[in-house]
Structures are given as structure tokens and as C-alpha cells.
């Protein structure tokens, strides 16, 4: 009998499989009102500078907000449009001019003459296309950066933001012409910014909502999803803690049983005297 008890003692279940203990169960009730930082807030930041700083913060997918990506996309499209706008007419003009100035040149065959004319067209396309490309790209980058910054700062999409962006952009591009050129560029940019802003807002309205409205809606939806996920994890943690607490009580019962079994037995001589 003693050998069997010794074997049971050596192969105790709790000693073979030890479960961790959690001592913070009493604090779970107060966590419903305090949300973790990863959930965030359903509302946009209150101050304009906080909204500006939020533009340069990556999300969970390590991507920048939509406003920043839209600026980069518009700059790339503007660079391509400027390249085509300045390069195609320049290539045609360079080809015609080369043909006019090479009437007295001799070529071995017709293919060599065509290739030389095409080389001249390619050189003209690259030279003048690049000049237009970087200028249009910088113009669009400044315009969209200023208009987006104003819209994010005020949390509204207004025509005056685009007018101000056009004025700043036009003034910067005509600054090299002196004060008169700066003022003229500012005035022309402010005027041209109104129809450009109207076109942008109209395109956004066709989709049903502006960028700022979609930003608020997506922020609220993400907040609700994260809140539901956090509450589900919290309930799962509570169930796990209750399960571990029940196993701890079983461990205490086994320890008490082992202590009783490990107590010294009564001597046989004292038992016989009592008999």
C-alpha cells in the first residue's frame, strides 16, 4: 500500500503539467472604462496641428494616410503629363528642323536618314519634355500640399483653400521676375485656383462624400471594430482566468491529500496495547 501511494505521489498530475497563475483578476472590472492606446479615438484630433502631425504617422499596415498618397500620385501623373505636353511638340519640331537643315548631307541609305531624324526627335523629346515635366510636377506638388494642409488644418474642404494654394504657387513660380511678377503670379494663381478647386470638389462629390468626410467615417468604423475585438479578448481572458483558478483549487486539494499521505503512520506496538 505504501509503495502504491509513493508512485502516485511521484507522478502527480500538477507537477507534470504546471499552469501559470494570474494575480490581476481583480482589476478587470475597471478596464471597461479605460481603453488601451492601440484602439485610438473615434474622433479626429481637436487641434489643427494635431491633424497635420497625424498625416505623417503610419497606420497598422505601415502605410501613410490617403492625403499623402494622393499628393504623390498627383505629382507622378503631373510629371507624366508634363513630359508628354512638352516632349511631343518638341520632338516633332526637332525632327522637322533636322530634315530642313540636313538637305545637303549624304547618307548611305534611306534607313540611316530615317534613323538620324528619329534620333533628333528623341533628343528634343527628352530635353524639352524634362523641362516641362519637373516644372508641372513641382507646381502640382506645391498646390496640392498647400490645399491639403489647409483642408486638414481646418478639417473642411473649401474653395478658399484652393484659391490660397493657387496664389502661393503662382507667386513662387513668378518670384524670379521681381515684385511685379510675384504679385501678378499671386493674383493669377488665386483666380485659377477657384475653378481648379471647384473641379476637385465636384469630383469628390460625385463619389458621394469628400475626403474629410470619408476620413471621419472610416475612423469611426475602425474604432468600433477595434473596440469589439478588445472586448471579445477581454471576455476570453476572464474565462481563462476562471478556468485557471479552478485548476488552482484542484491543486490545493491534491497538495492537502499528499500531506495527509506523507504523515507518519502510528506504531504497531501502541495499537496492540490499546487492543
FENMOPE-V485271 format. One record per residue. RES is the residue in one small letter. PSI is psi in degrees with one decimal (* if undefined). Layout:
{{RES & PSI} {RES & PSI}}
This chain:
{{x & -41.6} {x & -38.5} {x & -38.7} {x & -42.8} {x & -35.3} {x & -39.3} {x & -42.6} {x & -35.6} {x & -37.2} {x & -27.5} {x & 38.4} {x & 134.1} {x & -40.7} {x & -26.7} {x & -29.5} {x & -39.1} {x & 98.2} {x & 124.5} {x & 143.3} {x & 154.7} {x & 143.7} {x & 125.7} {x & 10.3} {x & 25.1} {x & -28.4} {x & -13.4} {x & -2.9} {x & -27.8} {x & -28.5} {x & 2.0} {x & -9.0} {x & -34.6} {x & -18.3} {x & 111.6} {x & 150.1} {x & 161.0} {x & -24.9} {x & -19.4} {x & -37.4} {x & -159.6} {x & 145.9} {x & -13.1} {x & 153.1} {x & 158.3} {x & 148.7} {x & -41.6} {x & 155.1} {x & -38.1} {x & -32.1} {x & -38.4} {x & -35.4} {x & -44.6} {x & -30.1} {x & -21.7} {x & -26.8} {x & 15.3} {x & 127.3} {x & 151.6} {x & -166.6} {x & -27.2} {x & 9.4} {x & 34.6} {x & 153.6} {x & 162.4} {x & 167.8} {x & -33.2} {x & -41.5} {x & -44.3} {x & -33.9} {x & -36.3} {x & -45.2} {x & -40.8} {x & -42.6} {x & -35.8} {x & -42.4} {x & -43.9} {x & -41.5} {x & -38.5} {x & -41.4} {x & -42.3} {x & -42.3} {x & -37.5} {x & -44.3} {x & -40.1} {x & -40.1} {x & -25.2} {x & -40.2} {x & -50.4} {x & -36.1} {x & -38.4} {x & -40.7} {x & -42.7} {x & -40.8} {x & -36.2} {x & -45.0} {x & -41.7} {x & -37.3} {x & -40.1} {x & -38.8} {x & -35.0} {x & 2.1} {x & 29.1} {x & -31.2} {x & -3.5} {x & 150.2} {x & 137.7} {x & 152.1} {x & -37.1} {x & 176.3} {x & -33.6} {x & -39.2} {x & -37.8} {x & -43.4} {x & -40.7} {x & -39.9} {x & -40.7} {x & -39.5} {x & -36.8} {x & -40.1} {x & -38.4} {x & -39.9} {x & -41.5} {x & -42.0} {x & -39.4} {x & -46.1} {x & -42.9} {x & -55.4} {x & -27.1} {x & -40.2} {x & -38.6} {x & -44.6} {x & -34.5} {x & -52.4} {x & -30.7} {x & -46.3} {x & -39.0} {x & -44.2} {x & -40.4} {x & -48.6} {x & -37.1} {x & -45.5} {x & -44.4} {x & -49.7} {x & -34.7} {x & -45.5} {x & -46.4} {x & -40.5} {x & -40.8} {x & -42.4} {x & -41.0} {x & -41.1} {x & -39.6} {x & -45.4} {x & -6.0} {x & 36.3} {x & 153.6} {x & 105.3} {x & 154.7} {x & -30.9} {x & -25.6} {x & -42.6} {x & -34.6} {x & -42.7} {x & -39.7} {x & -41.0} {x & -38.1} {x & -44.4} {x & -43.6} {x & -46.2} {x & -39.8} {x & -40.0} {x & -36.6} {x & -21.2} {x & 14.4} {x & -29.1} {x & -11.3} {x & 5.2} {x & -171.4} {x & -40.4} {x & -43.9} {x & -36.3} {x & -45.5} {x & -39.5} {x & -43.7} {x & -37.9} {x & -44.1} {x & -45.4} {x & -40.5} {x & -39.4} {x & -38.9} {x & -44.3} {x & -19.7} {x & -25.5} {x & -53.1} {x & -33.7} {x & -43.7} {x & -37.9} {x & -40.8} {x & -42.4} {x & -45.0} {x & -36.6} {x & -40.7} {x & -36.4} {x & -36.6} {x & -29.7} {x & -35.6} {x & -7.6} {x & -23.4} {x & 155.2} {x & 175.2} {x & -40.9} {x & -39.7} {x & -42.8} {x & -34.1} {x & -45.0} {x & -44.0} {x & -46.0} {x & -34.5} {x & -42.5} {x & -41.3} {x & -43.2} {x & -37.1} {x & -43.9} {x & -42.2} {x & -44.2} {x & -36.7} {x & -43.0} {x & -41.0} {x & -40.7} {x & -40.8} {x & -38.1} {x & -41.1} {x & -35.1} {x & -43.5} {x & -38.1} {x & -38.4} {x & -40.0} {x & -42.8} {x & -38.9} {x & -38.4} {x & -41.1} {x & -39.7} {x & -42.3} {x & -36.6} {x & -38.8} {x & -37.0} {x & -32.5} {x & -37.4} {x & -38.2} {x & -34.9} {x & -40.1} {x & -39.5} {x & -40.6} {x & -38.4} {x & -41.2} {x & -40.4} {x & -39.2} {x & -37.3} {x & -40.1} {x & -39.7} {x & -27.7} {x & -6.2} {x & 145.8} {x & 141.8} {x & 156.8} {x & 140.2} {x & 145.7} {x & -28.5} {x & -42.3} {x & -30.4} {x & -39.7} {x & -36.2} {x & -37.3} {x & -33.7} {x & *}}
